Amino acid sequence: MKAKHRHELKTNELAEWIADLPQWAKENLRVIIYVSVAAVLVIGAYFYLRYQKNTVVLQEQLKLTELIGRLSQSKRDILRARSRGVDVSYLLLQLADNLKNFARNSKNEQRAALALIKRAEALRMELHYRSGTVDRQDFSAQIEQARDCYNEALEKSSSNQSLMAMAKFGLGLCEEELGNFDQARQIYSDLAANPLFQCTPAVVRAKQRLETMADYQQKVVFSISQDRPRPAPAGLLQQQIQLAPVDINLADNNFGDVNLSVP
């Protein structure tokens, strides 16, 4: 009887609440409207921000893909222009600045790291594709900029082994270009021996550099000048680097397996 009695009481209370609902709603209409509007705004804002985030990520991925694609296109444009006696190697410096801005503005550290690696590549590549002679001070300063980019990329890519390996390999290339072959050999050896990087293409490249470095262990040289060499004053011989055929592995550090759709 007690259970039946409790059930009857609950039924009566529910019936009374339903009966009083229209009157309660009428008395609290303003509160109900405010709460409903607030709920709609919150739900709408959630879906809008989610859509915006996905859109921004997609746009950023497309922008980085476009910049990296321009790296290869710039090389072809420079070579075509050189055949006409025109030096447009500055295109690589402009691209390097664009990659720097991308890395600075990106909120995703992995995409920023990849942009920094490609910026370093563009800076190094410009030296190899520049016509004429390269001032030794300018050469060293530009390689230092590239090295800074690789080091910054290392800091940002701690969760991505492929990017870390690319940055380390780039540091080895910088040491080679500066003539620091012992340091470069140590970087390549450490990279090749590290079990964390064994599945990355940079390890294969590092092993290749270790096997062939002796063939290039000489003063760093760059692409052939189209002009006939002119005698330089004796005081300038130590300040310039004369152009000559270059080891293409130093100029081109493209890796095709990096996933640009990192979160």
Backbone as CSV, one residue per row, in Angstrom:
resi,resn,N_x,N_y,N_z,CA_x,CA_y,CA_z,C_x,C_y,C_z
1,MET,0.825,-1.207,0.000,0.000,0.000,0.000,0.864,1.265,0.000
2,LYS,1.962,1.192,0.730,2.799,2.384,0.790,3.357,2.714,-0.585
3,ALA,3.814,1.705,-1.338,4.356,1.931,-2.679,3.277,2.494,-3.602
4,LYS,2.073,1.945,-3.495,0.977,2.420,-4.327,0.628,3.855,-3.986
5,HIS,0.696,4.154,-2.692,0.376,5.509,-2.238,1.413,6.507,-2.758
6,ARG,2.689,6.094,-2.703,3.755,6.988,-3.193,3.592,7.230,-4.700
7,HIS,3.220,6.201,-5.432,3.017,6.337,-6.861,1.879,7.321,-7.171
8,GLU,0.814,7.245,-6.386,-0.318,8.154,-6.581,0.080,9.593,-6.304
9,LEU,0.927,9.795,-5.270,1.375,11.146,-4.946,2.214,11.741,-6.078
10,LYS,3.142,10.916,-6.619,3.996,11.385,-7.711,3.164,11.706,-8.951
11,THR,2.166,10.872,-9.209,1.298,11.103,-10.365,0.531,12.406,-10.208
12,ASN,0.035,12.641,-8.992,-0.702,13.889,-8.728,0.205,15.106,-8.881
13,GLU,1.454,15.002,-8.379,2.387,16.125,-8.482,2.708,16.431,-9.943
14,LEU,2.913,15.377,-10.747,3.206,15.590,-12.161,2.018,16.239,-12.877
15,ALA,0.822,15.758,-12.546,-0.370,16.320,-13.173,-0.528,17.791,-12.805
16,GLU,-0.249,18.112,-11.544,-0.347,19.505,-11.114,0.686,20.379,-11.820
17,TRP,1.934,19.839,-11.991,3.008,20.623,-12.644,2.650,20.890,-14.105
18,ILE,2.092,19.865,-14.785,1.680,20.034,-16.175,0.543,21.044,-16.288
19,ALA,-0.351,20.969,-15.346,-1.482,21.888,-15.364,-1.041,23.320,-15.118
20,ASP,-0.014,23.498,-14.269,0.465,24.842,-13.949,1.501,25.359,-14.948
21,LEU,1.985,24.490,-15.887,3.065,24.882,-16.809,2.719,26.098,-17.666
22,PRO,1.510,26.151,-18.262,1.212,27.337,-19.071,1.270,28.630,-18.275
23,GLN,0.754,28.596,-17.046,0.785,29.790,-16.226,2.211,30.174,-15.854
24,TRP,3.052,29.135,-15.543,4.468,29.403,-15.178,5.218,29.967,-16.384
25,ALA,4.949,29.390,-17.561,5.621,29.872,-18.760,5.235,31.309,-19.057
26,LYS,3.979,31.622,-18.841,3.517,32.984,-19.093,4.192,33.963,-18.143
27,GLU,4.339,33.560,-16.903,4.938,34.437,-15.894,6.444,34.592,-16.114
28,ASN,7.082,33.576,-16.683,8.549,33.597,-16.865,8.934,33.637,-18.346
29,LEU,8.097,34.211,-19.161,8.324,34.227,-20.601,9.638,34.916,-20.963
30,ARG,9.907,36.045,-20.314,11.124,36.776,-20.631,12.374,35.946,-20.313
31,VAL,12.370,35.276,-19.179,13.515,34.434,-18.797,13.709,33.302,-19.801
32,ILE,12.588,32.698,-20.215,12.658,31.588,-21.172,13.251,32.063,-22.498
33,ILE,12.848,33.255,-22.939,13.368,33.794,-24.204,14.863,34.042,-24.095
34,TYR,15.300,34.654,-22.988,16.719,34.943,-22.803,17.549,33.657,-22.801
35,VAL,17.078,32.664,-22.071,17.814,31.396,-21.984,17.869,30.715,-23.348
36,SER,16.778,30.734,-24.065,16.731,30.098,-25.386,17.678,30.787,-26.364
37,VAL,17.656,32.123,-26.355,18.548,32.869,-27.237,20.011,32.586,-26.895
38,ALA,20.304,32.567,-25.594,21.680,32.297,-25.173,22.124,30.907,-25.612
39,ALA,21.236,29.924,-25.476,21.570,28.557,-25.880,21.828,28.486,-27.383
40,VAL,20.994,29.157,-28.171,21.177,29.158,-29.627,22.501,29.820,-30.004
41,LEU,22.829,30.938,-29.330,24.070,31.634,-29.626,25.292,30.776,-29.285
42,VAL,25.234,30.105,-28.151,26.357,29.250,-27.742,26.566,28.108,-28.728
43,ILE,25.471,27.457,-29.097,25.569,26.346,-30.045,26.047,26.839,-31.411
44,GLY,25.500,27.976,-31.855,25.913,28.537,-33.139,27.376,28.936,-33.143
45,ALA,27.827,29.569,-32.045,29.231,29.977,-31.950,30.156,28.772,-31.974
46,TYR,29.761,27.703,-31.325,30.583,26.487,-31.292,30.806,25.945,-32.700
47,PHE,29.720,25.800,-33.448,29.846,25.248,-34.802,30.564,26.221,-35.737
48,TYR,30.361,27.538,-35.541,31.034,28.531,-36.378,32.536,28.512,-36.146
49,LEU,32.944,28.493,-34.876,34.364,28.469,-34.563,35.021,27.188,-35.044
50,ARG,34.279,26.092,-34.941,34.819,24.825,-35.432,35.015,24.878,-36.949
51,TYR,34.050,25.443,-37.639,34.170,25.586,-39.094,35.327,26.512,-39.454
52,GLN,35.435,27.629,-38.740,36.512,28.570,-39.005,37.874,27.934,-38.777
53,LYS,38.002,27.153,-37.717,39.266,26.500,-37.416,39.657,25.548,-38.534
54,ASN,38.697,24.748,-38.985,38.984,23.811,-40.077,39.346,24.548,-41.355
55,THR,38.665,25.676,-41.608,38.950,26.463,-42.802,40.343,27.065,-42.749
56,VAL,40.722,27.600,-41.591,42.049,28.195,-41.424,43.132,27.139,-41.601
57,VAL,42.925,25.972,-41.019,43.906,24.890,-41.148,44.080,24.503,-42.610
58,LEU,42.971,24.362,-43.322,43.037,23.987,-44.735,43.746,25.062,-45.546
59,GLN,43.412,26.323,-45.302,44.055,27.410,-46.032,45.558,27.450,-45.756
60,GLU,45.932,27.195,-44.506,47.348,27.213,-44.143,48.103,26.067,-44.813
61,GLN,47.477,24.904,-44.862,48.100,23.763,-45.530,48.294,24.042,-47.019
62,LEU,47.273,24.634,-47.643,47.372,24.953,-49.067,48.449,26.004,-49.318
63,LYS,48.561,26.982,-48.428,49.573,28.025,-48.580,50.971,27.443,-48.482
64,LEU,51.195,26.569,-47.519,52.514,25.966,-47.362,52.851,25.084,-48.562
65,THR,51.874,24.338,-49.037,52.092,23.501,-50.220,52.478,24.354,-51.420
66,GLU,51.799,25.506,-51.560,52.110,26.395,-52.681,53.526,26.952,-52.577
67,LEU,53.932,27.352,-51.368,55.278,27.906,-51.177,56.347,26.870,-51.475
68,ILE,56.130,25.651,-51.019,57.110,24.595,-51.271,57.173,24.281,-52.768
69,GLY,56.023,24.304,-53.425,56.012,24.079,-54.865,56.775,25.161,-55.613
70,ARG,56.712,26.381,-55.109,57.436,27.481,-55.745,58.941,27.329,-55.629
71,LEU,59.395,26.536,-54.674,60.830,26.327,-54.514,61.402,25.634,-55.754
72,SER,60.748,24.574,-56.195,61.193,23.876,-57.402,60.969,24.721,-58.649
73,GLN,59.845,25.428,-58.689,59.558,26.277,-59.845,60.592,27.386,-59.978
74,SER,61.028,27.937,-58.849,62.019,29.015,-58.891,63.330,28.534,-59.493
75,LYS,63.719,27.297,-59.175,64.949,26.759,-59.753,64.858,26.715,-61.275
76,ARG,63.720,26.250,-61.774,63.550,26.177,-63.233,63.537,27.571,-63.853
77,ASP,62.870,28.519,-63.183,62.820,29.888,-63.704,64.223,30.507,-63.744
78,ILE,65.021,30.243,-62.710,66.377,30.803,-62.655,67.242,30.248,-63.779
79,LEU,67.142,28.948,-64.020,67.951,28.338,-65.073,67.531,28.819,-66.452
80,ARG,66.206,28.990,-66.658,65.744,29.503,-67.947,66.234,30.935,-68.158
81,ALA,66.147,31.755,-67.090,66.597,33.144,-67.210,68.105,33.207,-67.442
82,ARG,68.846,32.313,-66.821,70.298,32.313,-66.999,70.671,32.018,-68.448
83,SER,69.886,31.173,-69.118,70.177,30.875,-70.526,70.039,32.113,-71.395
84,ARG,69.310,33.129,-70.884,69.172,34.393,-71.605,70.116,35.461,-71.051
85,GLY,70.998,35.051,-70.147,71.958,35.980,-69.577,71.402,36.852,-68.476
86,VAL,70.293,36.427,-67.861,69.649,37.212,-66.793,69.736,36.440,-65.477
87,ASP,70.093,37.137,-64.412,70.185,36.510,-63.086,68.944,36.865,-62.269
88,VAL,68.095,35.873,-61.992,66.902,36.102,-61.170,66.946,35.227,-59.917
89,SER,68.158,34.942,-59.448,68.287,34.111,-58.251,67.657,34.773,-57.029
90,TYR,67.408,36.093,-57.115,66.762,36.797,-56.008,65.368,36.243,-55.720
91,LEU,64.788,35.512,-56.686,63.482,34.909,-56.457,63.514,33.983,-55.241
92,LEU,64.634,33.329,-55.033,64.755,32.423,-53.895,64.808,33.190,-52.577
93,LEU,65.392,34.377,-52.590,65.413,35.194,-51.380,64.012,35.702,-51.053
94,GLN,63.260,36.068,-52.081,61.877,36.486,-51.853,61.052,35.332,-51.288
95,LEU,61.269,34.148,-51.827,60.560,32.976,-51.328,60.963,32.672,-49.890
96,ALA,62.244,32.851,-49.579,62.713,32.627,-48.216,62.015,33.570,-47.238
97,ASP,61.795,34.811,-47.647,61.087,35.773,-46.790,59.625,35.349,-46.590
98,ASN,58.995,34.853,-47.652,57.608,34.397,-47.536,57.494,33.204,-46.585
99,LEU,58.444,32.308,-46.668,58.447,31.150,-45.773,58.701,31.581,-44.325
100,LYS,59.526,32.592,-44.153,59.775,33.128,-42.809,58.496,33.704,-42.219
101,ASN,57.760,34.474,-43.012,56.505,35.055,-42.547,55.484,33.966,-42.229
102,PHE,55.438,32.937,-43.062,54.517,31.832,-42.802,54.840,31.178,-41.464
103,ALA,56.112,30.879,-41.235,56.512,30.225,-39.990,56.199,31.097,-38.779
104,ARG,56.360,32.399,-38.948,56.118,33.324,-37.835,54.634,33.405,-37.498
105,ASN,53.771,33.318,-38.505,52.334,33.499,-38.298,51.589,32.203,-38.028
106,SER,52.188,31.075,-38.360,51.505,29.792,-38.179,51.401,29.450,-36.703
107,LYS,50.225,28.964,-36.296,50.019,28.532,-34.917,50.303,27.044,-34.744
108,ASN,50.637,26.378,-35.834,50.971,24.962,-35.792,52.490,24.819,-35.882
109,GLU,53.112,24.270,-34.853,54.565,24.232,-34.795,55.170,23.316,-35.847
110,GLN,54.469,22.255,-36.222,55.025,21.354,-37.225,55.036,22.007,-38.606
111,ARG,53.965,22.693,-38.946,53.965,23.416,-40.224,54.995,24.541,-40.202
112,ALA,55.119,25.203,-39.066,56.126,26.260,-38.952,57.534,25.679,-39.102
113,ALA,57.776,24.509,-38.517,59.086,23.868,-38.627,59.410,23.520,-40.072
114,LEU,58.435,22.983,-40.791,58.663,22.643,-42.193,58.945,23.902,-43.013
115,ALA,58.233,24.973,-42.733,58.480,26.232,-43.445,59.892,26.744,-43.175
116,LEU,60.362,26.608,-41.945,61.718,27.045,-41.605,62.766,26.196,-42.312
117,ILE,62.522,24.906,-42.411,63.453,24.021,-43.120,63.536,24.422,-44.588
118,LYS,62.389,24.692,-45.195,62.376,25.086,-46.602,62.951,26.488,-46.792
119,ARG,62.786,27.359,-45.797,63.435,28.684,-45.873,64.945,28.517,-45.883
120,ALA,65.462,27.661,-45.009,66.903,27.412,-44.977,67.380,26.858,-46.315
121,GLU,66.590,25.965,-46.884,66.949,25.396,-48.185,67.000,26.478,-49.257
122,ALA,66.037,27.391,-49.237,66.010,28.470,-50.225,67.220,29.389,-50.067
123,LEU,67.598,29.688,-48.822,68.760,30.544,-48.584,70.035,29.903,-49.106
124,ARG,70.193,28.619,-48.839,71.381,27.910,-49.315,71.372,27.783,-50.829
125,MET,70.212,27.483,-51.364,70.088,27.276,-52.802,70.404,28.554,-53.579
126,GLU,70.009,29.702,-53.034,70.255,30.962,-53.731,71.745,31.175,-53.968
127,LEU,72.573,30.766,-53.019,74.019,30.897,-53.185,74.514,30.037,-54.339
128,HIS,73.936,28.868,-54.487,74.358,27.952,-55.545,73.882,28.401,-56.926
129,TYR,72.759,29.098,-56.978,72.190,29.486,-58.261,72.534,30.929,-58.638
130,ARG,73.238,31.636,-57.771,73.580,33.024,-58.059,74.673,33.087,-59.119
131,SER,74.525,33.970,-60.089,75.557,34.155,-61.115,76.676,35.026,-60.564
132,GLY,77.852,34.875,-61.142,78.975,35.679,-60.710,79.634,35.115,-59.462
133,THR,80.368,35.960,-58.784,81.074,35.546,-57.576,80.270,35.909,-56.341
134,VAL,80.553,35.196,-55.258,79.852,35.416,-53.990,80.869,35.891,-52.970
135,ASP,80.592,37.028,-52.385,81.467,37.539,-51.344,81.491,36.577,-50.164
136,ARG,82.685,36.278,-49.665,82.804,35.291,-48.596,82.013,35.682,-47.357
137,GLN,81.997,36.961,-47.031,81.251,37.407,-45.855,79.753,37.211,-46.054
138,ASP,79.244,37.548,-47.241,77.826,37.343,-47.534,77.486,35.855,-47.505
139,PHE,78.391,35.060,-48.064,78.186,33.618,-48.096,78.053,33.064,-46.680
140,SER,78.989,33.401,-45.814,78.969,32.893,-44.438,77.737,33.376,-43.687
141,ALA,77.380,34.649,-43.883,76.215,35.206,-43.182,74.938,34.492,-43.610
142,GLN,74.812,34.175,-44.900,73.590,33.529,-45.390,73.508,32.080,-44.915
143,ILE,74.635,31.406,-44.863,74.638,30.043,-44.333,74.288,30.052,-42.843
144,GLU,74.736,31.077,-42.132,74.392,31.198,-40.713,72.886,31.385,-40.541
145,GLN,72.277,32.158,-41.425,70.822,32.307,-41.374,70.129,30.958,-41.577
146,ALA,70.634,30.196,-42.524,70.065,28.869,-42.774,70.227,27.981,-41.553
147,ARG,71.393,28.051,-40.928,71.637,27.221,-39.741,70.693,27.616,-38.604
148,ASP,70.444,28.905,-38.447,69.496,29.351,-37.421,68.096,28.787,-37.683
149,CYS,67.715,28.753,-38.964,66.396,28.204,-39.320,66.311,26.724,-38.959
150,TYR,67.356,25.977,-39.271,67.350,24.547,-38.949,67.265,24.334,-37.433
151,ASN,67.996,25.127,-36.673,67.960,24.980,-35.213,66.584,25.332,-34.650
152,GLU,65.962,26.375,-35.188,64.625,26.742,-34.727,63.613,25.659,-35.106
153,ALA,63.796,25.080,-36.285,62.908,23.991,-36.709,63.043,22.790,-35.786
154,LEU,64.255,22.536,-35.310,64.461,21.428,-34.360,63.641,21.642,-33.096
155,GLU,63.607,22.871,-32.606,62.858,23.171,-31.386,61.358,22.983,-31.593
156,LYS,60.884,23.336,-32.777,59.446,23.269,-33.030,58.971,21.874,-33.424
157,SER,59.874,21.006,-33.853,59.468,19.706,-34.399,59.782,18.550,-33.466
158,SER,59.830,18.798,-32.158,60.212,17.752,-31.213,59.272,16.554,-31.236
159,SER,58.059,16.737,-31.739,57.096,15.633,-31.775,57.015,14.975,-33.153
160,ASN,57.838,15.411,-34.094,57.810,14.864,-35.444,59.222,14.426,-35.827
161,GLN,59.451,13.123,-35.844,60.792,12.591,-36.082,61.303,12.908,-37.479
162,SER,60.404,12.889,-38.464,60.824,13.163,-39.836,61.334,14.592,-39.982
163,LEU,60.619,15.550,-39.389,61.052,16.939,-39.458,62.348,17.157,-38.684
164,MET,62.468,16.518,-37.536,63.704,16.641,-36.762,64.896,16.122,-37.557
165,ALA,64.712,14.988,-38.216,65.803,14.407,-39.009,66.161,15.322,-40.180
166,MET,65.154,15.922,-40.824,65.416,16.856,-41.915,66.236,18.046,-41.432
167,ALA,65.880,18.572,-40.263,66.598,19.727,-39.724,68.037,19.370,-39.378
168,LYS,68.233,18.217,-38.784,69.594,17.777,-38.439,70.436,17.582,-39.705
169,PHE,69.833,16.976,-40.716,70.565,16.776,-41.965,70.938,18.129,-42.579
170,GLY,70.028,19.089,-42.515,70.324,20.421,-43.027,71.482,21.078,-42.297
171,LEU,71.569,20.852,-40.996,72.701,21.390,-40.236,74.009,20.786,-40.720
172,GLY,73.967,19.503,-41.061,75.167,18.873,-41.603,75.579,19.492,-42.929
173,LEU,74.603,19.798,-43.787,74.906,20.445,-45.064,75.523,21.827,-44.850
174,CYS,74.998,22.547,-43.861,75.564,23.868,-43.558,77.030,23.757,-43.158
175,GLU,77.338,22.765,-42.321,78.732,22.588,-41.902,79.616,22.238,-43.096
176,GLU,79.111,21.429,-43.998,79.889,21.111,-45.205,80.154,22.369,-46.013
177,GLU,79.133,23.172,-46.198,79.281,24.362,-47.029,80.225,25.373,-46.398
178,LEU,80.332,25.339,-45.075,81.288,26.212,-44.387,82.682,25.608,-44.332
179,GLY,82.821,24.377,-44.841,84.120,23.709,-44.829,84.425,22.978,-43.542
180,ASN,83.430,22.859,-42.654,83.625,22.160,-41.374,83.267,20.672,-41.539
181,PHE,84.110,19.941,-42.241,83.756,18.581,-42.625,83.721,17.623,-41.434
182,ASP,84.573,17.851,-40.446,84.534,16.981,-39.263,83.208,17.133,-38.522
183,GLN,82.750,18.381,-38.358,81.460,18.612,-37.702,80.316,18.014,-38.515
184,ALA,80.390,18.179,-39.845,79.339,17.616,-40.699,79.311,16.096,-40.578
185,ARG,80.485,15.491,-40.596,80.563,14.030,-40.485,79.983,13.556,-39.154
186,GLN,80.220,14.316,-38.092,79.682,13.937,-36.784,78.161,14.033,-36.768
187,ILE,77.616,15.077,-37.375,76.159,15.238,-37.439,75.539,14.086,-38.208
188,TYR,76.113,13.751,-39.355,75.577,12.655,-40.161,75.676,11.324,-39.419
189,SER,76.783,11.123,-38.733,76.966,9.864,-37.995,75.950,9.737,-36.870
190,ASP,75.751,10.821,-36.127,74.770,10.792,-35.037,73.368,10.551,-35.581
191,LEU,73.060,11.179,-36.702,71.742,11.019,-37.317,71.537,9.576,-37.772
192,ALA,72.541,9.008,-38.416,72.423,7.641,-38.926,72.354,6.612,-37.810
193,ALA,72.957,6.925,-36.650,73.003,5.956,-35.552,71.818,6.070,-34.604
194,ASN,71.046,7.153,-34.704,69.942,7.368,-33.774,68.755,6.479,-34.158
195,PRO,68.328,5.567,-33.284,67.221,4.663,-33.628,65.896,5.386,-33.853
196,LEU,65.751,6.608,-33.322,64.500,7.346,-33.503,64.270,7.746,-34.959
197,PHE,65.357,7.849,-35.732,65.252,8.381,-37.086,65.447,7.327,-38.173
198,GLN,65.481,6.071,-37.799,65.822,5.042,-38.783,64.811,4.913,-39.914
199,CYS,63.580,5.306,-39.683,62.549,5.187,-40.723,62.378,6.466,-41.530
200,THR,63.284,7.410,-41.391,63.164,8.682,-42.093,64.125,8.727,-43.281
201,PRO,63.738,9.413,-44.362,64.621,9.504,-45.539,65.898,10.272,-45.265
202,ALA,65.893,11.136,-44.244,67.104,11.899,-43.937,68.250,10.989,-43.532
203,VAL,67.945,9.857,-42.916,69.001,8.913,-42.527,69.683,8.350,-43.763
204,VAL,68.893,8.021,-44.774,69.473,7.518,-46.024,70.379,8.571,-46.641
205,ARG,69.922,9.813,-46.644,70.736,10.900,-47.200,72.013,11.092,-46.387
206,ALA,71.896,10.986,-45.063,73.074,11.155,-44.210,74.114,10.068,-44.498
207,LYS,73.672,8.852,-44.672,74.602,7.759,-44.971,75.259,7.972,-46.329
208,GLN,74.494,8.479,-47.277,75.075,8.772,-48.588,76.135,9.854,-48.487
209,ARG,75.862,10.878,-47.668,76.849,11.948,-47.505,78.127,11.411,-46.859
210,LEU,77.980,10.521,-45.890,79.164,9.946,-45.241,80.004,9.163,-46.239
211,GLU,79.341,8.489,-47.175,80.068,7.678,-48.154,80.734,8.522,-49.236
212,THR,80.155,9.684,-49.538,80.655,10.482,-50.665,81.311,11.792,-50.255
213,MET,81.340,12.091,-48.963,81.841,13.394,-48.535,83.275,13.637,-48.977
214,ALA,84.091,12.591,-48.989,85.497,12.760,-49.362,85.626,13.307,-50.779
215,ASP,84.657,12.982,-51.643,84.708,13.463,-53.021,84.499,14.971,-53.111
216,TYR,83.864,15.544,-52.078,83.544,16.972,-52.107,84.273,17.738,-51.001
217,GLN,85.233,17.111,-50.368,85.909,17.759,-49.252,86.952,18.723,-49.795
218,GLN,86.469,19.835,-50.274,87.284,20.881,-50.850,86.555,22.194,-50.650
219,LYS,87.135,23.274,-51.107,86.488,24.580,-50.970,85.110,24.537,-51.617
220,VAL,84.116,25.049,-50.919,82.755,25.050,-51.452,82.700,25.915,-52.700
221,VAL,82.093,25.375,-53.774,82.004,26.101,-55.033,80.566,26.118,-55.495
222,PHE,80.265,27.014,-56.409,78.892,27.212,-56.825,78.742,27.102,-58.332
223,SER,77.545,27.380,-58.820,77.213,27.133,-60.220,78.065,27.965,-61.172
224,ILE,78.192,27.457,-62.396,79.103,28.053,-63.372,78.615,29.428,-63.805
225,SER,79.519,30.378,-63.840,79.178,31.704,-64.333,79.123,31.677,-65.852
226,GLN,78.189,32.441,-66.415,78.078,32.515,-67.862,79.107,33.480,-68.455
227,ASP,79.678,34.343,-67.617,80.655,35.310,-68.104,82.057,34.713,-68.049
228,ARG,82.877,35.178,-68.922,84.269,34.737,-68.920,84.951,35.254,-67.669
229,PRO,85.685,34.389,-66.913,86.326,34.838,-65.668,87.297,35.981,-65.927
230,ARG,87.257,36.941,-65.024,88.170,38.068,-65.104,89.166,37.986,-63.950
231,PRO,90.428,38.372,-64.190,91.401,38.342,-63.092,90.961,39.265,-61.974
232,ALA,91.053,38.785,-60.744,90.682,39.601,-59.591,91.930,40.160,-58.948
233,PRO,91.839,41.367,-58.394,92.985,41.930,-57.675,93.433,40.983,-56.581
234,ALA,94.732,40.986,-56.312,95.278,40.039,-55.335,94.618,40.187,-53.989
235,GLY,94.253,41.408,-53.598,93.661,41.619,-52.288,92.262,41.073,-52.159
236,LEU,91.619,40.744,-53.312,90.248,40.259,-53.257,90.153,38.749,-53.388
237,LEU,91.256,38.112,-53.696,91.209,36.676,-53.929,90.707,35.905,-52.713
238,GLN,91.010,36.383,-51.536,90.588,35.696,-50.321,89.205,36.110,-49.869
239,GLN,88.620,37.104,-50.531,87.323,37.616,-50.108,86.172,37.105,-50.953
240,GLN,86.470,36.408,-52.074,85.419,35.947,-52.950,85.511,34.459,-53.172
241,ILE,84.400,33.877,-53.535,84.339,32.459,-53.869,84.021,32.368,-55.344
242,GLN,84.943,31.813,-56.144,84.740,31.738,-57.589,83.741,30.628,-57.913
243,LEU,82.901,30.866,-58.899,81.875,29.919,-59.274,82.461,28.770,-60.071
244,ALA,81.964,27.560,-59.784,82.404,26.349,-60.478,81.332,25.301,-60.276
245,PRO,81.407,24.121,-60.947,80.360,23.103,-60.759,80.201,22.724,-59.308
246,VAL,78.995,22.433,-58.892,78.691,22.197,-57.487,78.122,20.806,-57.284
247,ASP,78.327,20.269,-56.084,77.672,19.020,-55.696,76.193,19.312,-55.518
248,ILE,75.363,18.738,-56.355,73.936,19.077,-56.349,73.282,18.698,-55.040
249,ASN,73.832,17.740,-54.306,73.230,17.356,-53.025,73.306,18.487,-52.009
250,LEU,74.313,19.361,-52.163,74.398,20.497,-51.260,73.356,21.552,-51.602
251,ALA,72.994,21.636,-52.869,72.062,22.679,-53.283,70.616,22.272,-53.140
252,ASP,70.354,20.981,-53.191,68.966,20.548,-53.244,68.700,19.565,-52.130
253,ASN,67.837,19.956,-51.204,67.530,19.119,-50.048,66.039,18.876,-49.987
254,ASN,65.464,18.377,-51.074,64.022,18.154,-51.123,63.678,16.800,-50.547
255,PHE,62.668,16.755,-49.712,62.133,15.508,-49.191,60.678,15.456,-49.580
256,GLY,60.265,14.400,-50.234,58.917,14.369,-50.770,57.903,13.664,-49.920
257,ASP,58.290,13.174,-48.729,57.364,12.330,-47.984,56.795,13.006,-46.765
258,VAL,56.999,14.317,-46.613,56.491,15.001,-45.429,55.005,15.227,-45.580
259,ASN,54.247,14.877,-44.558,52.799,15.041,-44.600,52.450,16.485,-44.255
260,LEU,51.944,17.214,-45.252,51.627,18.616,-45.024,50.337,18.794,-44.259
261,SER,49.558,17.745,-44.137,48.258,17.870,-43.434,48.395,17.554,-41.965
262,VAL,49.516,18.005,-41.365,49.692,17.791,-39.934,48.634,18.593,-39.209
263,PRO,48.153,18.129,-38.056,47.068,18.834,-37.354,47.532,20.178,-36.821
